[in-house]
Amino acid sequence: MARTPAVNRIRSVDTNPVVVPAHLLPRPLTDADRYAKCAVVVTELFSEHLAAGRPLHAKTTWVRFLPTDMDGPALFSDVPATASLGLGEVHEVPYARKVLDRPDDQRRLAILDWLREHMLALAAALSWDVTPIEDAYQACRRDGCRYLRTGAAKSSPDRRRKAHAAYEIDGDGAAWSWIVVTDRAGAVEAVSDRHDSPAAAREGRKVLRSVRWDGDAVTWTPWTDDIVPPGVGGTARFRSGRP
């Protein structure tokens, strides 16, 4: 009996951004690389909504759009990439440099429109259902293209305080994590400095789960990715200074 091919769904969309935080790079990013990095907050949020919503059935599970200096629109083949070969839908697409000069909020929305445009064009070429794409797009607009998450609170050894980690991807494609200490009623007592973290939702969830108490100090792991840039990584400690 012939086996029924597995049905896949698109769960992630990315722009293959530079992983290292921009402020740690030895030289400025090109416009295309900066666009790809600024798109991270949009693609990570879009991917979460896409994975949680109505399935976007396809032959693979991921899409990658590479911002490229090119004339004319992107051309998408009607031959799908297949997960069985380890392939994703990888495509070079044009981008508008002037978007990089816009204020942060406007830039995020412009990149979201750019992402929607190319997802719909790809869907047309491959006969995908566009409803999941439109649903994820509208969900991102409702979120204001903001990606901010908080982890579960952990009680201190004496049960007098709680601490949780917060994680955010900003509009420049950088991600940060920090610790918030509260009293038992939830009133904020102290907030730590922000530390570099990987700009990927999957890694962000690991950061949020890494919180521990060590006596009167809170520890967490800001950088969880296997690729560790110089100047980041290791366990961070934070003392609120309260007795």
PyMOL commands that set and color helices and strands:
alter all, ss='L'
color gray80, all
select helices_A, chain A and resi 22-24+31-38+40-52+83-85+97-101+104-126+131-142+201-209
alter helices_A, ss='H'
color red, helices_A
select strands_A, chain A and resi 8-9+12-14+57-58+62-68+89-94+147-150+154-155+161-169+175-183+188-191+195-197+212-214+217-220+236-239
alter strands_A, ss='S'
color yellow, strands_A
deselect
rebuild
show_as cartoon
